[in-house]
Amino acid sequence: MRVLVFGAGGMLGQAVLAEFEKAHDAFGFRWPAVDGIDICDPGAVGEVMLGFAPDLVVNCAAYTDVDGAESHREEAWRVNAWGPWNVGSQIVRNGLENRVAVLHVSTDFVFDGTKGEPYTEYDAPNPVNVYGASKWAGEQALARTGVRHWIVRTQWLYGPNGRHFPGTILRLADQNKPLRVVDDQFGCPTSSVDLAAAMRRIVEECPFGVYHVNNDGETNWHEVARAVLELTGRDPDLVTAIPTDEYPTPATRPARSTLDRMSLRIQGQDRARPWRDALEEYLNTLSTNN
Ligand SMILES: NC(=O)c1ccc[n+]([C@@H]2O[C@H](COP(=O)([O-])OP(=O)(O)OC[C@H]3O[C@@H](n4cnc5c(N)ncnc54)[C@H](OP(=O)(O)O)[C@@H]3O)[C@@H](O)[C@H]2O)c1
């Protein structure tokens, strides 16, 4: 299968490209490097569809600055809503809809976090911030183009080559900065490498549709910070738990947006491992590489 990855320079995009390269003829565009393609540019995207002739387009490109989106609304909507619409509609416009399918990545932030238990693929989105609203609009826009697609929603990502929460905790700990972390926002940290493997399995084994993919379990940010310190031989008690009220951010976060992988489970395709095991493996690679 010929696979084209948009956003291949990002944290997830790099993991996805590496994963699909294991079994397919995969190529990635790294925005904004020289070979970058703006997913919002109709001419460039159309040209690439015709020139590269992929069977699958994986869209990992996104505007991912959750707080920045509150003051850069139009840029967030451009990339997160118009972008996937443009990708889908260029496939249809060029008559490629029977050949090219799209795997698009979305987020737990499409939910408001008030359900009181993990969200399945059948729960109704109701975003509480601009980023979440733009991502939800992107899911719907892609579907409206009529292109065949999978949507994979994930959460709390970390992994090699990216900026993420475990990395921030380690950096602050090494700088002896005070660590005050909220303990009233619940979700599940997810390895970009595990997610990429699940995305390949979904394409290879599962019908088109919406899928939730995370690591297994539920926790809060304070517990994740403690685990990061503990698993790297530091003192977990260096982290103080605080309520969200004491850590105001421009964007409101859902209080409990843990994803339930019901669609994978129903199909016998859920291979998620506990979040702490995946985190430990990632942190071990850091110590090996240093
Ligand atoms: N990180 C998380 O915790 C998390 C959680 C849930 C869902 N997700 C979703 O997972 C996906 C991947 O996120 P990530 O964490 O890998 O983010 P990331 O590292 O910020 O990667 C996104 C990539 O998209 C690129 N990009 C931005 N605008 C573009 C455009 N117009 N055309 C082409 N590329 C563009 C970015 O380039 P620049 O950096 O140069 O702008 C970046 O390389 C996104 O759909 C995100 O919404 C992430």
The ligand as an SDF file (V2000), in Angstrom:
LIG
                    3D

 48 52  0  0  0  0  0  0  0  0999 V2000
   -0.2400   15.8130   21.6720 N   0  0  0  0  0  0  0  0  0  0  0  0
   -1.3450   15.3850   22.2780 C   0  0  0  0  0  0  0  0  0  0  0  0
   -1.3880   15.2400   23.5070 O   0  0  0  0  0  0  0  0  0  0  0  0
   -2.5700   15.0350   21.4650 C   0  0  0  0  0  0  0  0  0  0  0  0
   -3.7200   14.6060   22.1430 C   0  0  0  0  0  0  0  0  0  0  0  0
   -4.8610   14.2780   21.4080 C   0  0  0  0  0  0  0  0  0  0  0  0
   -4.8510   14.3810   20.0300 C   0  0  0  0  0  0  0  0  0  0  0  0
   -3.7340   14.8220   19.3980 N   0  0  0  0  0  0  0  0  0  0  0  0
   -3.7860   14.9320   17.9260 C   0  0  0  0  0  0  0  0  0  0  0  0
   -2.7250   14.1530   17.3910 O   0  0  0  0  0  0  0  0  0  0  0  0
   -2.3040   14.7160   16.1500 C   0  0  0  0  0  0  0  0  0  0  0  0
   -0.7970   14.8730   16.1480 C   0  0  0  0  0  0  0  0  0  0  0  0
   -0.4270   15.7440   17.2060 O   0  0  0  0  0  0  0  0  0  0  0  0
    1.0690   15.8920   17.7240 P   0  0  0  0  0  0  0  0  0  0  0  0
    1.0300   15.8000   19.1810 O   0  0  0  0  0  0  0  0  0  0  0  0
    1.9720   15.0280   16.9310 O   0  0  0  0  0  0  0  0  0  0  0  0
    1.3090   17.4300   17.3670 O   0  0  0  0  0  0  0  0  0  0  0  0
    2.5600   18.1660   16.7340 P   0  0  0  0  0  0  0  0  0  0  0  0
    3.8230   17.5700   17.2100 O   0  0  0  0  0  0  0  0  0  0  0  0
    2.2990   19.6210   16.9460 O   0  0  0  0  0  0  0  0  0  0  0  0
    2.4100   17.7960   15.1860 O   0  0  0  0  0  0  0  0  0  0  0  0
    1.5330   18.4690   14.3160 C   0  0  0  0  0  0  0  0  0  0  0  0
    2.3130   18.7420   13.0460 C   0  0  0  0  0  0  0  0  0  0  0  0
    1.4600   19.3870   12.0920 O   0  0  0  0  0  0  0  0  0  0  0  0
    2.2210   20.4060   11.4570 C   0  0  0  0  0  0  0  0  0  0  0  0
    1.3520   21.4060   10.8490 N   0  0  0  0  0  0  0  0  0  0  0  0
    0.7940   22.4870   11.4410 C   0  0  0  0  0  0  0  0  0  0  0  0
    0.0670   23.1710   10.5260 N   0  0  0  0  0  0  0  0  0  0  0  0
    0.1920   22.5080    9.3580 C   0  0  0  0  0  0  0  0  0  0  0  0
   -0.3230   22.7140    8.0530 C   0  0  0  0  0  0  0  0  0  0  0  0
   -1.1170   23.7530    7.7750 N   0  0  0  0  0  0  0  0  0  0  0  0
    0.0000   21.8360    7.0780 N   0  0  0  0  0  0  0  0  0  0  0  0
    0.8060   20.7810    7.3420 C   0  0  0  0  0  0  0  0  0  0  0  0
    1.3130   20.5270    8.5610 N   0  0  0  0  0  0  0  0  0  0  0  0
    1.0020   21.3870    9.5530 C   0  0  0  0  0  0  0  0  0  0  0  0
    3.0630   20.9520   12.5830 C   0  0  0  0  0  0  0  0  0  0  0  0
    4.1260   21.7340   12.0920 O   0  0  0  0  0  0  0  0  0  0  0  0
    4.6720   22.9690   13.0200 P   0  0  0  0  0  0  0  0  0  0  0  0
    5.0330   22.3640   14.3430 O   0  0  0  0  0  0  0  0  0  0  0  0
    5.8140   23.4800   12.2560 O   0  0  0  0  0  0  0  0  0  0  0  0
    3.5170   23.9120   13.1030 O   0  0  0  0  0  0  0  0  0  0  0  0
    3.5200   19.6820   13.2730 C   0  0  0  0  0  0  0  0  0  0  0  0
    4.6610   19.1560   12.6340 O   0  0  0  0  0  0  0  0  0  0  0  0
   -3.1040   16.0080   15.9930 C   0  0  0  0  0  0  0  0  0  0  0  0
   -4.2230   15.7600   15.1810 O   0  0  0  0  0  0  0  0  0  0  0  0
   -3.5590   16.3280   17.3990 C   0  0  0  0  0  0  0  0  0  0  0  0
   -4.7540   17.0890   17.3930 O   0  0  0  0  0  0  0  0  0  0  0  0
   -2.5920   15.1510   20.0710 C   0  0  0  0  0  0  0  0  0  0  0  0
  1  2  1  0
  2  3  2  0
  2  4  1  0
  4  5  1  0
  4 48  2  0
  5  6  2  0
  6  7  1  0
  7  8  2  0
  8  9  1  0
  8 48  1  0
  9 10  1  0
  9 46  1  0
 10 11  1  0
 11 12  1  0
 11 44  1  0
 12 13  1  0
 13 14  1  0
 14 15  2  0
 14 16  1  0
 14 17  1  0
 17 18  1  0
 18 19  2  0
 18 20  1  0
 18 21  1  0
 21 22  1  0
 22 23  1  0
 23 24  1  0
 23 42  1  0
 24 25  1  0
 25 26  1  0
 25 36  1  0
 26 27  1  0
 26 35  1  0
 27 28  2  0
 28 29  1  0
 29 30  1  0
 29 35  2  0
 30 31  1  0
 30 32  2  0
 32 33  1  0
 33 34  2  0
 34 35  1  0
 36 37  1  0
 36 42  1  0
 37 38  1  0
 38 39  2  0
 38 40  1  0
 38 41  1  0
 42 43  1  0
 44 45  1  0
 44 46  1  0
 46 47  1  0
M  CHG  2   8   1  16  -1
M  END
$$$$
